[in-house]
């Protein structure tokens, strides 16, 4: 199962990062799996764990500026879902799960109705 973190705000030069099974540390330190060199990011800010059965958990590593999913601060491991907006300090990233080939994506149509799209 491939899942991705896609940077959407404030970080220049950070490419989408593929999450594989195991633990992924996000932070400023060069030993981190995903390095984001922003002053509001702690050296070891957060961890995303990916299990063999597809579970994904986000955990704050006692960062100074906090880890949030949407408006909610992460105070204990939290399950991630496709499209979640994750804020680490002042950096916002989007968590995405790629659609399998041939899958349809539902998008809003006129008046807020949803339509299938290939």
N, CA, C and O atoms as a printed pandas DataFrame, in Angstrom:
     atom_number atom_name residue_name chain_id  residue_number  x_coord  y_coord  z_coord
0              1         N          UNK        A               1    0.844   -1.175    0.000
1              2        CA          UNK        A               1    0.000    0.000    0.000
2              3         C          UNK        A               1    0.886    1.233    0.000
3              4         O          UNK        A               1    1.730    1.378    0.884
4              5         N          UNK        A               2    0.719    2.111   -0.953
5              6        CA          UNK        A               2    1.479    3.354   -1.000
6              7         C          UNK        A               2    0.623    4.483   -0.451
7              8         O          UNK        A               2   -0.544    4.626   -0.816
8              9         N          UNK        A               3    1.201    5.271    0.415
9             10        CA          UNK        A               3    0.544    6.473    0.914
10            11         C          UNK        A               3    1.554    7.597    0.821
11            12         O          UNK        A               3    2.760    7.356    0.790
12            13         N          UNK        A               4    1.066    8.815    0.777
13            14        CA          UNK        A               4    1.943    9.956    0.536
14            15         C          UNK        A               4    1.641   11.094    1.490
15            16         O          UNK        A               4    0.503   11.285    1.917
16            17         N          UNK        A               5    2.686   11.849    1.816
17            18        CA          UNK        A               5    2.518   13.149    2.456
18            19         C          UNK        A               5    2.854   14.173    1.383
19            20         O          UNK        A               5    3.910   14.076    0.757
20            21         N          UNK        A               6    2.001   15.133    1.158
21            22        CA          UNK        A               6    2.225   16.127    0.129
22            23         C          UNK        A               6    2.256   17.499    0.777
23            24         O          UNK        A               6    1.288   17.913    1.415
24            25         N          UNK        A               7    3.363   18.202    0.614
25            26        CA          UNK        A               7    3.481   19.527    1.208
26            27         C          UNK        A               7    2.605   20.513    0.436
27            28         O          UNK        A               7    2.619   20.522   -0.795
28            29         N          UNK        A               8    1.841   21.346    1.158
29            30        CA          UNK        A               8    1.000   22.308    0.465
30            31         C          UNK        A               8    1.266   23.752    0.869
31            32         O          UNK        A               8    0.835   24.660    0.159
32            33         N          UNK        A               9    1.951   24.002    1.970
33            34        CA          UNK        A               9    2.189   25.381    2.395
34            35         C          UNK        A               9    3.584   25.543    2.978
35            36         O          UNK        A               9    4.096   24.651    3.655
36            37         N          UNK        A              10    4.181   26.674    2.709
37            38        CA          UNK        A              10    5.355   27.212    3.386
38            39         C          UNK        A              10    6.671   26.462    3.228
39            40         O          UNK        A              10    7.679   26.933    3.756
40            41         N          UNK        A              11    6.728   25.346    2.549
41            42        CA          UNK        A              11    7.991   24.633    2.440
42            43         C          UNK        A              11    8.386   24.555    0.979
43            44         O          UNK        A              11    7.677   23.972    0.159
44            45         N          UNK        A              12    9.521   25.148    0.667
45            46        CA          UNK        A              12   10.025   25.124   -0.697
46            47         C          UNK        A              12   11.057   24.011   -0.796
47            48         O          UNK        A              12   11.905   23.869    0.085
48            49         N          UNK        A              13   10.990   23.225   -1.858
49            50        CA          UNK        A              13   11.995   22.201   -2.082
50            51         C          UNK        A              13   11.751   20.881   -1.391
51            52         O          UNK        A              13   12.634   20.023   -1.391
52            53         N          UNK        A              14   10.574   20.685   -0.795
53            54        CA          UNK        A              14   10.263   19.398   -0.187
54            55         C          UNK        A              14    9.340   18.662   -1.150
55            56         O          UNK        A              14    8.250   19.135   -1.471
56            57         N          UNK        A              15    9.789   17.513   -1.599
57            58        CA          UNK        A              15    9.025   16.705   -2.549
58            59         C          UNK        A              15    8.031   15.824   -1.788
59            60         O          UNK        A              15    8.210   15.576   -0.595
60            61         N          UNK        A              16    6.982   15.349   -2.475
61            62        CA          UNK        A              16    6.097   14.373   -1.819
62            63         C          UNK        A              16    6.923   13.203   -1.287
63            64         O          UNK        A              16    7.899   12.783   -1.909
64            65         N          UNK        A              17    6.529   12.701   -0.165
65            66        CA          UNK        A              17    7.279   11.660    0.532
66            67         C          UNK        A              17    6.412   10.410    0.631
67            68         O          UNK        A              17    5.299   10.474    1.153
68            69         N          UNK        A              18    6.897    9.286    0.144
69            70        CA          UNK        A              18    6.147    8.036    0.204
70            71         C          UNK        A              18    6.369    7.358    1.548
71            72         O          UNK        A              18    7.504    7.188    1.994
72            73         N          UNK        A              19    5.280    6.980    2.176
73            74        CA          UNK        A              19    5.332    6.251    3.434
74            75         C          UNK        A              19    5.223    4.756    3.141
75            76         O          UNK        A              19    4.299    4.316    2.456
76            77         N          UNK        A              20    6.161    3.989    3.659
77            78        CA          UNK        A              20    6.127    2.537    3.533
78            79         C          UNK        A              20    5.898    1.954    4.920
79            80         O          UNK        A              20    5.829    2.707    5.891
80            81         N          UNK        A              21    5.780    0.642    5.041
81            82        CA          UNK        A              21    5.584    0.020    6.350
82            83         C          UNK        A              21    6.711    0.421    7.294
83            84         O          UNK        A              21    7.873    0.508    6.895
84            85         N          UNK        A              22    6.354    0.663    8.544
85            86        CA          UNK        A              22    7.345    1.023    9.555
86            87         C          UNK        A              22    7.097    2.410   10.113
87            88         O          UNK        A              22    6.022    2.986    9.945
88            89         N          UNK        A              23    8.112    2.932   10.781
89            90        CA          UNK        A              23    8.039    4.219   11.462
90            91         C          UNK        A              23    8.765    5.289   10.663
91            92         O          UNK        A              23    9.858    5.048   10.151
92            93         N          UNK        A              24    8.161    6.476   10.552
93            94        CA          UNK        A              24    8.739    7.589    9.796
94            95         C          UNK        A              24    8.774    8.822   10.709
95            96         O          UNK        A              24    7.730    9.329   11.120
96            97         N          UNK        A              25    9.977    9.292   11.016
97            98        CA          UNK        A              25   10.153   10.465   11.869
98            99         C          UNK        A              25   10.226   11.705   10.979
99           100         O          UNK        A              25   10.933   11.721    9.971
100          101         N          UNK        A              26    9.480   12.748   11.369
101          102        CA          UNK        A              26    9.469   14.026   10.658
102          103         C          UNK        A              26   10.083   15.067   11.580
103          104         O          UNK        A              26    9.706   15.163   12.748
104          105         N          UNK        A              27   11.027   15.848   11.063
105          106        CA          UNK        A              27   11.635   16.895   11.872
106          107         C          UNK        A              27   12.733   17.622   11.130
107          108         O          UNK        A              27   12.960   17.379    9.945
108          109         N          UNK        A              28   13.422   18.524   11.834
109          110        CA          UNK        A              28   14.518   19.310   11.251
110          111         C          UNK        A              28   15.834   18.553   11.204
111          112         O          UNK        A              28   16.682   18.843   10.360
112          113         N          UNK        A              29   16.018   17.585   12.100
113          114        CA          UNK        A              29   17.292   16.886   12.198
114          115         C          UNK        A              29   17.558   16.050   10.952
115          116         O          UNK        A              29   16.652   15.423   10.402
116          117         N          UNK        A              30   18.832   16.051   10.511
117          118        CA          UNK        A              30   19.178   15.329    9.285
118          119         C          UNK        A              30   19.002   13.819    9.418
119          120         O          UNK        A              30   18.988   13.116    8.407
120          121         N          UNK        A              31   18.868   13.305   10.640
121          122        CA          UNK        A              31   18.650   11.868   10.820
122          123         C          UNK        A              31   17.182   11.470   10.628
123          124         O          UNK        A              31   16.866   10.281   10.609
124          125         N          UNK        A              32   16.290   12.445   10.488
125          126        CA          UNK        A              32   14.864   12.144   10.314
126          127         C          UNK        A              32   14.608   11.554    8.929
127          128         O          UNK        A              32   15.364   11.791    7.987
128          129         N          UNK        A              33   13.536   10.788    8.827
129          130        CA          UNK        A              33   13.148   10.209    7.544
130          131         C          UNK        A              33   12.663   11.286    6.578
131          132         O          UNK        A              33   12.991   11.251    5.392
132          133         N          UNK        A              34   11.889   12.232    7.077
133          134        CA          UNK        A              34   11.427   13.369    6.288
134          135         C          UNK        A              34   11.945   14.620    6.973
135          136         O          UNK        A              34   11.483   14.987    8.054
136          137         N          UNK        A              35   12.916   15.276    6.331
137          138        CA          UNK        A              35   13.553   16.464    6.911
138          139         C          UNK        A              35   12.855   17.702    6.363
139          140         O          UNK        A              35   12.758   17.887    5.149
140          141         N          UNK        A              36   12.366   18.554    7.277
141          142        CA          UNK        A              36   11.753   19.831    6.914
142          143         C          UNK        A              36   12.499   20.904    7.688
143          144         O          UNK        A              36   12.354   21.014    8.905
144          145         N          UNK        A              37   13.282   21.679    6.995
145          146        CA          UNK        A              37   14.127   22.698    7.630
146          147         C          UNK        A              37   13.366   24.012    7.768
147          148         O          UNK        A              37   13.571   24.955    7.003
148          149         N          UNK        A              38   12.497   24.047    8.749
149          150        CA          UNK        A              38   11.713   25.230    9.085
150          151         C          UNK        A              38   11.889   25.481   10.573
151          152         O          UNK        A              38   11.868   24.534   11.360
152          153         N          UNK        A              39   12.063   26.738   10.980
153          154        CA          UNK        A              39   12.290   27.031   12.401
154          155         C          UNK        A              39   11.183   26.562   13.338
155          156         O          UNK        A              39   11.455   26.274   14.503
156          157         N          UNK        A              40    9.938   26.478   12.861
157          158        CA          UNK        A              40    8.833   26.075   13.740
158          159         C          UNK        A              40    8.732   24.558   13.914
159          160         O          UNK        A              40    7.905   24.077   14.689
160          161         N          UNK        A              41    9.567   23.803   13.197
161          162        CA          UNK        A              41    9.583   22.343   13.297
162          163         C          UNK        A              41   10.661   21.940   14.304
163          164         O          UNK        A              41   11.787   22.435   14.247
164          165         N          UNK        A              42   10.312   21.044   15.222
165          166        CA          UNK        A              42   11.292   20.537   16.187
166          167         C          UNK        A              42   12.260   19.577   15.505
167          168         O          UNK        A              42   11.987   19.075   14.414
168          169         N          UNK        A              43   13.393   19.327   16.155
169          170        CA          UNK        A              43   14.390   18.412   15.582
170          171         C          UNK        A              43   13.770   17.049   15.275
171          172         O          UNK        A              43   13.998   16.488   14.203
172          173         N          UNK        A              44   12.999   16.527   16.201
173          174        CA          UNK        A              44   12.233   15.284   16.002
174          175         C          UNK        A              44   10.803   15.630   16.406
175          176         O          UNK        A              44   10.438   15.522   17.577
176          177         N          UNK        A              45   10.005   16.043   15.441
177          178        CA          UNK        A              45    8.704   16.658   15.705
178          179         C          UNK        A              45    7.575   15.635   15.866
179          180         O          UNK        A              45    6.827   15.670   16.843
180          181         N          UNK        A              46    7.463   14.725   14.893
181          182        CA          UNK        A              46    6.341   13.783   14.891
182          183         C          UNK        A              46    6.770   12.474   14.251
183          184         O          UNK        A              46    7.794   12.388   13.573
184          185         N          UNK        A              47    5.944   11.450   14.493
185          186        CA          UNK        A              47    6.191   10.135   13.893
186          187         C          UNK        A              47    4.898    9.665   13.254
187          188         O          UNK        A              47    3.814    9.838   13.810
188          189         N          UNK        A              48    5.029    9.059   12.059
189          190        CA          UNK        A              48    3.900    8.372   11.432
190          191         C          UNK        A              48    4.279    6.905   11.342
191          192         O          UNK        A              48    5.311    6.552   10.771
192          193         N          UNK        A              49    3.447    6.066   11.904
193          194        CA          UNK        A              49    3.652    4.628   11.840
194          195         C          UNK        A              49    2.705    4.008   10.832
195          196         O          UNK        A              49    1.506    4.287   10.840
196          197         N          UNK        A              50    3.248    3.166    9.965
197          198        CA          UNK        A              50    2.454    2.465    8.958
198          199         C          UNK        A              50    2.555    0.978    9.265
199          200         O          UNK        A              50    3.649    0.414    9.289
200          201         N          UNK        A              51    1.408    0.345    9.501
201          202        CA          UNK        A              51    1.421   -1.089    9.819
202          203         C          UNK        A              51    1.211   -1.917    8.556
203          204         O          UNK        A              51    0.754   -1.408    7.532
204          205         N          UNK        A              52    1.550   -3.191    8.647
205          206        CA          UNK        A              52    1.395   -4.101    7.517
206          207         C          UNK        A              52   -0.042   -4.189    7.024
207          208         O          UNK        A              52   -0.270   -4.434    5.839
208          209         N          UNK        A              53   -1.010   -3.995    7.904
209          210        CA          UNK        A              53   -2.419   -4.107    7.511
210          211         C          UNK        A              53   -3.007   -2.772    7.083
211          212         O          UNK        A              53   -4.218   -2.669    6.890
212          213         N          UNK        A              54   -2.169   -1.741    6.931
213          214        CA          UNK        A              54   -2.636   -0.472    6.380
214          215         C          UNK        A              54   -3.016    0.582    7.392
215          216         O          UNK        A              54   -3.439    1.669    6.997
216          217         N          UNK        A              55   -2.885    0.314    8.684
217          218        CA          UNK        A              55   -3.184    1.329    9.682
218          219         C          UNK        A              55   -2.099    2.399    9.705
219          220         O          UNK        A              55   -0.914    2.084    9.601
220          221         N          UNK        A              56   -2.494    3.651    9.839
221          222        CA          UNK        A              56   -1.549    4.766    9.889
222          223         C          UNK        A              56   -1.827    5.599   11.122
223          224         O          UNK        A              56   -2.942    6.087   11.309
224          225         N          UNK        A              57   -0.805    5.765   11.976
225          226        CA          UNK        A              57   -0.961    6.534   13.197
226          227         C          UNK        A              57    0.031    7.687   13.223
227          228         O          UNK        A              57    1.211    7.508   12.923
228          229         N          UNK        A              58   -0.454    8.869   13.582
229          230        CA          UNK        A              58    0.373   10.062   13.755
230          231         C          UNK        A              58    0.567   10.289   15.244
231          232         O          UNK        A              58   -0.385   10.213   16.021
232          233         N          UNK        A              59    1.809   10.568   15.640
233          234        CA          UNK        A              59    2.139   10.792   17.050
234          235         C          UNK        A              59    3.042   12.009   17.158
235          236         O          UNK        A              59    4.017   12.126   16.415
236          237         N          UNK        A              60    2.727   12.920   18.080
237          238        CA          UNK        A              60    3.592   14.056   18.365
238          239         C          UNK        A              60    4.724   13.583   19.271
239          240         O          UNK        A              60    4.492   12.823   20.211
240          241         N          UNK        A              61    5.945   14.029   18.991
241          242        CA          UNK        A              61    7.111   13.609   19.783
242          243         C          UNK        A              61    7.528   14.712   20.762
243          244         O          UNK        A              61    8.700   15.082   20.842
244          245         N          UNK        A              62    6.541   15.227   21.502
245          246        CA          UNK        A              62    6.772   16.290   22.493
246          247         C          UNK        A              62    7.386   17.522   21.841
247          248         O          UNK        A              62    8.302   18.135   22.390
248          249         N          UNK        A              63    6.874   17.879   20.663
249          250        CA          UNK        A              63    7.384   19.038   19.925
250          251         C          UNK        A              63    7.005   20.332   20.646
251          252         O          UNK        A              63    6.019   20.387   21.380
252          253         N          UNK        A              64    7.806   21.365   20.419
253          254        CA          UNK        A              64    7.570   22.653   21.063
254          255         C          UNK        A              64    6.306   23.328   20.539
255          256         O          UNK        A              64    5.542   23.895   21.320
256          257         N          UNK        A              65    6.077   23.275   19.224
257          258        CA          UNK        A              65    4.957   23.998   18.609
258          259         C          UNK        A              65    3.751   23.137   18.290
259          260         O          UNK        A              65    2.769   23.628   17.732
260          261         N          UNK        A              66    3.810   21.875   18.631
261          262        CA          UNK        A              66    2.641   21.017   18.493
262          263         C          UNK        A              66    2.439   20.417   17.115
263          264         O          UNK        A              66    2.986   20.873   16.111
264          265         N          UNK        A              67    1.626   19.370   17.117
265          266        CA          UNK        A              67    1.202   18.672   15.913
266          267         C          UNK        A              67   -0.322   18.663   15.932
267          268         O          UNK        A              67   -0.934   18.336   16.949
268          269         N          UNK        A              68   -0.933   19.025   14.806
269          270        CA          UNK        A              68   -2.381   19.139   14.712
270          271         C          UNK        A              68   -2.888   18.389   13.497
271          272         O          UNK        A              68   -2.198   18.308   12.480
272          273         N          UNK        A              69   -4.090   17.841   13.594
273          274        CA          UNK        A              69   -4.824   17.342   12.441
274          275         C          UNK        A              69   -6.082   18.191   12.399
275          276         O          UNK        A              69   -6.927   18.121   13.292
276          277         N          UNK        A              70   -6.195   19.004   11.335
277          278        CA          UNK        A              70   -7.256   20.004   11.319
278          279         C          UNK        A              70   -7.023   20.934   12.501
279          280         O          UNK        A              70   -5.886   21.340   12.741
280          281         N          UNK        A              71   -8.066   21.280   13.242
281          282        CA          UNK        A              71   -7.885   22.176   14.391
282          283         C          UNK        A              71   -7.498   21.461   15.685
283          284         O          UNK        A              71   -7.241   22.112   16.697
284          285         N          UNK        A              72   -7.455   20.122   15.660
285          286        CA          UNK        A              72   -7.254   19.354   16.891
286          287         C          UNK        A              72   -5.788   19.025   17.129
287          288         O          UNK        A              72   -5.108   18.474   16.263
288          289         N          UNK        A              73   -5.313   19.376   18.331
289          290        CA          UNK        A              73   -3.943   19.044   18.707
290          291         C          UNK        A              73   -3.816   17.541   18.951
291          292         O          UNK        A              73   -4.694   16.929   19.559
292          293         N          UNK        A              74   -2.727   16.957   18.477
293          294        CA          UNK        A              74   -2.470   15.534   18.663
294          295         C          UNK        A              74   -1.798   15.358   20.022
295          296         O          UNK        A              74   -0.661   15.788   20.213
296          297         N          UNK        A              75   -2.498   14.726   20.964
297          298        CA          UNK        A              75   -1.952   14.512   22.308
298          299         C          UNK        A              75   -1.698   13.034   22.575
299          300         O          UNK        A              75   -1.038   12.679   23.551
300          301         N          UNK        A              76   -2.220   12.183   21.713
301          302        CA          UNK        A              76   -1.983   10.751   21.767
302          303         C          UNK        A              76   -2.017   10.255   20.325
303          304         O          UNK        A              76   -2.535   10.956   19.456
304          305         N          UNK        A              77   -1.479    9.065   20.043
305          306        CA          UNK        A              77   -1.474    8.598   18.649
306          307         C          UNK        A              77   -2.868    8.695   18.030
307          308         O          UNK        A              77   -3.873    8.331   18.641
308          309         N          UNK        A              78   -2.891    9.197   16.798
309          310        CA          UNK        A              78   -4.163    9.457   16.108
310          311         C          UNK        A              78   -4.137    8.823   14.729
311          312         O          UNK        A              78   -3.159    8.966   13.995
312          313         N          UNK        A              79   -5.204    8.125   14.374
313          314        CA          UNK        A              79   -5.323    7.494   13.064
314          315         C          UNK        A              79   -5.479    8.568   11.991
315          316         O          UNK        A              79   -6.182    9.558   12.198
316          317         N          UNK        A              80   -4.817    8.372   10.830
317          318        CA          UNK        A              80   -4.906    9.300    9.716
318          319         C          UNK        A              80   -5.845    8.766    8.643
319          320         O          UNK        A              80   -5.979    7.557    8.456
320          321         N          UNK        A              81   -6.494    9.697    7.940
321          322        CA          UNK        A              81   -7.376    9.349    6.824
322          323         C          UNK        A              81   -6.979   10.191    5.611
323          324         O          UNK        A              81   -6.392   11.263    5.752
324          325         N          UNK        A              82   -7.305    9.698    4.433
325          326        CA          UNK        A              82   -6.996   10.405    3.196
326          327         C          UNK        A              82   -7.527   11.834    3.244
327          328         O          UNK        A              82   -8.685   12.062    3.592
328          329         N          UNK        A              83   -6.685   12.782    2.897
329          330        CA          UNK        A              83   -7.078   14.185    2.862
330          331         C          UNK        A              83   -6.853   14.947    4.155
331          332         O          UNK        A              83   -7.062   16.160    4.184
332          333         N          UNK        A              84   -6.433   14.281    5.231
333          334        CA          UNK        A              84   -6.180   14.986    6.492
334          335         C          UNK        A              84   -5.144   16.087    6.291
335          336         O          UNK        A              84   -4.132   15.891    5.617
336          337         N          UNK        A              85   -5.410   17.244    6.884
337          338        CA          UNK        A              85   -4.469   18.357    6.902
338          339         C          UNK        A              85   -3.690   18.268    8.210
339          340         O          UNK        A              85   -4.270   18.368    9.291
340          341         N          UNK        A              86   -2.378   18.081    8.111
341          342        CA          UNK        A              86   -1.522   17.929    9.280
342          343         C          UNK        A              86   -0.689   19.194    9.414
343          344         O          UNK        A              86   -0.031   19.611    8.461
344          345         N          UNK        A              87   -0.712   19.814   10.608
345          346        CA          UNK        A              87    0.116   21.004   10.846
346          347         C          UNK        A              87    1.184   20.658   11.859
347          348         O          UNK        A              87    0.900   20.203   12.967
348          349         N          UNK        A              88    2.420   20.884   11.451
349          350        CA          UNK        A              88    3.596   20.704   12.303
350          351         C          UNK        A              88    4.198   22.090   12.467
351          352         O          UNK        A              88    4.799   22.612   11.529
352          353         N          UNK        A              89    4.049   22.700   13.644
353          354        CA          UNK        A              89    4.483   24.088   13.791
354          355         C          UNK        A              89    3.662   24.940   12.840
355          356         O          UNK        A              89    2.434   24.948   12.915
356          357         N          UNK        A              90    4.340   25.667   11.934
357          358        CA          UNK        A              90    3.621   26.505   10.968
358          359         C          UNK        A              90    3.526   25.857    9.589
359          360         O          UNK        A              90    3.048   26.486    8.645
360          361         N          UNK        A              91    3.968   24.627    9.462
361          362        CA          UNK        A              91    3.964   23.919    8.180
362          363         C          UNK        A              91    2.730   23.034    8.085
363          364         O          UNK        A              91    2.441   22.258    8.996
364          365         N          UNK        A              92    2.003   23.154    6.976
365          366        CA          UNK        A              92    0.815   22.339    6.750
366          367         C          UNK        A              92    1.091   21.382    5.604
367          368         O          UNK        A              92    1.544   21.788    4.533
368          369         N          UNK        A              93    0.812   20.107    5.840
369          370        CA          UNK        A              93    0.953   19.106    4.780
370          371         C          UNK        A              93   -0.357   18.346    4.660
371          372         O          UNK        A              93   -1.146   18.291    5.604
372          373         N          UNK        A              94   -0.577   17.768    3.502
373          374        CA          UNK        A              94   -1.779   16.971    3.274
374          375         C          UNK        A              94   -1.387   15.511    3.182
375          376         O          UNK        A              94   -0.423   15.153    2.505
376          377         N          UNK        A              95   -2.130   14.690    3.856
377          378        CA          UNK        A              95   -1.916   13.250    3.814
378          379         C          UNK        A              95   -2.810   12.688    2.720
379          380         O          UNK        A              95   -4.022   12.901    2.749
380          381         N          UNK        A              96   -2.238   11.971    1.750
381          382        CA          UNK        A              96   -2.999   11.418    0.627
382          383         C          UNK        A              96   -2.739    9.924    0.477
383          384         O          UNK        A              96   -1.615    9.458    0.663
384          385         N          UNK        A              97   -3.777    9.189    0.144
385          386        CA          UNK        A              97   -3.670    7.787   -0.229
386          387         C          UNK        A              97   -3.989    7.723   -1.714
387          388         O          UNK        A              97   -5.117    8.020   -2.105
388          389         N          UNK        A              98   -3.021    7.340   -2.564
389          390        CA          UNK        A              98   -3.300    7.289   -4.006
390          391         C          UNK        A              98   -4.420    6.306   -4.327
391          392         O          UNK        A              98   -4.542    5.255   -3.699
392          393         N          UNK        A              99   -5.236    6.667   -5.315
393          394        CA          UNK        A              99   -6.307    5.786   -5.773
394          395         C          UNK        A              99   -5.726    4.669   -6.632
395          396         O          UNK        A              99   -4.820    4.926   -7.424
396          397         N          UNK        A             100   -6.214    3.446   -6.502
397          398        CA          UNK        A             100   -5.745    2.370   -7.370
398          399         C          UNK        A             100   -6.116    2.667   -8.820
399          400         O          UNK        A             100   -7.101    3.361   -9.073
400          401         N          UNK        A             101   -5.342    2.153   -9.775
401          402        CA          UNK        A             101   -5.666    2.381  -11.179
402          403         C          UNK        A             101   -7.095    1.942  -11.487
403          404         O          UNK        A             101   -7.539    0.876  -11.061
404          405         N          UNK        A             102   -7.806    2.788  -12.236
405          406        CA          UNK        A             102   -9.170    2.463  -12.621
406          407         C          UNK        A             102  -10.216    2.868  -11.601
407          408         O          UNK        A             102  -11.412    2.744  -11.868
408          409         N          UNK        A             103   -9.795    3.352  -10.430
409          410        CA          UNK        A             103  -10.757    3.772   -9.408
410          411         C          UNK        A             103  -11.356    5.103   -9.819
411          412         O          UNK        A             103  -10.737    5.872  -10.555
412          413         N          UNK        A             104  -12.562    5.372   -9.342
413          414        CA          UNK        A             104  -13.188    6.660   -9.627
414          415         C          UNK        A             104  -13.073    7.541   -8.405
415          416         O          UNK        A             104  -13.033    7.066   -7.270
416          417         N          UNK        A             105  -13.021    8.830   -8.662
417          418        CA          UNK        A             105  -12.939    9.818   -7.588
418          419         C          UNK        A             105  -14.252   10.562   -7.562
419          420         O          UNK        A             105  -14.753   10.959   -8.614
420          421         N          UNK        A             106  -14.821   10.761   -6.394
421          422        CA          UNK        A             106  -16.060   11.509   -6.279
422          423         C          UNK        A             106  -15.725   12.965   -6.076
423          424         O          UNK        A             106  -14.917   13.315   -5.216
424          425         N          UNK        A             107  -16.359   13.826   -6.884
425          426        CA          UNK        A             107  -16.101   15.255   -6.768
426          427         C          UNK        A             107  -17.430   15.989   -6.729
427          428         O          UNK        A             107  -18.434   15.501   -7.249
428          429         N          UNK        A             108  -17.433   17.187   -6.098
429          430        CA          UNK        A             108  -18.683   17.937   -6.029
430          431         C          UNK        A             108  -19.105   18.395   -7.422
431          432         O          UNK        A             108  -18.282   18.864   -8.209
432          433         N          UNK        A             109  -20.374   18.257   -7.710
433          434        CA          UNK        A             109  -20.931   18.748   -8.966
434          435         C          UNK        A             109  -21.695   20.032   -8.712
435          436         O          UNK        A             109  -21.564   20.628   -7.643
436          437         N          UNK        A             110  -22.490   20.468   -9.677
437          438        CA          UNK        A             110  -23.279   21.692   -9.506
438          439         C          UNK        A             110  -24.182   21.587   -8.288
439          440         O          UNK        A             110  -24.829   20.563   -8.070
440          441         N          UNK        A             111  -24.221   22.636   -7.510
441          442        CA          UNK        A             111  -25.083   22.672   -6.340
442          443         C          UNK        A             111  -24.624   21.773   -5.213
443          444         O          UNK        A             111  -25.404   21.490   -4.304
444          445         N          UNK        A             112  -23.364   21.307   -5.243
445          446        CA          UNK        A             112  -22.837   20.492   -4.173
446          447         C          UNK        A             112  -23.098   19.006   -4.339
447          448         O          UNK        A             112  -22.685   18.211   -3.494
448          449         N          UNK        A             113  -23.786   18.608   -5.425
449          450        CA          UNK        A             113  -24.031   17.187   -5.670
450          451         C          UNK        A             113  -22.711   16.501   -5.987
451          452         O          UNK        A             113  -21.788   17.136   -6.497
452          453         N          UNK        A             114  -22.615   15.215   -5.691
453          454        CA          UNK        A             114  -21.393   14.492   -6.002
454          455         C          UNK        A             114  -21.566   13.706   -7.281
455          456         O          UNK        A             114  -22.632   13.161   -7.564
456          457         N          UNK        A             115  -20.484   13.662   -8.051
457          458        CA          UNK        A             115  -20.499   12.911   -9.311
458          459         C          UNK        A             115  -19.298   12.007   -9.353
459          460         O          UNK        A             115  -18.243   12.365   -8.829
460          461         N          UNK        A             116  -19.424   10.843   -9.963
461          462        CA          UNK        A             116  -18.275    9.951  -10.150
462          463         C          UNK        A             116  -17.436   10.455  -11.305
463          464         O          UNK        A             116  -17.966   10.919  -12.315
464          465         N          UNK        A             117  -16.129   10.362  -11.154
465          466        CA          UNK        A             117  -15.222   10.853  -12.176
466          467         C          UNK        A             117  -14.114    9.841  -12.338
467          468         O          UNK        A             117  -13.580    9.375  -11.332
468          469         N          UNK        A             118  -13.737    9.471  -13.564
469          470        CA          UNK        A             118  -12.658    8.498  -13.771
470          471         C          UNK        A             118  -11.363    9.195  -14.006
471          472         O          UNK        A             118  -10.338    8.542  -14.202
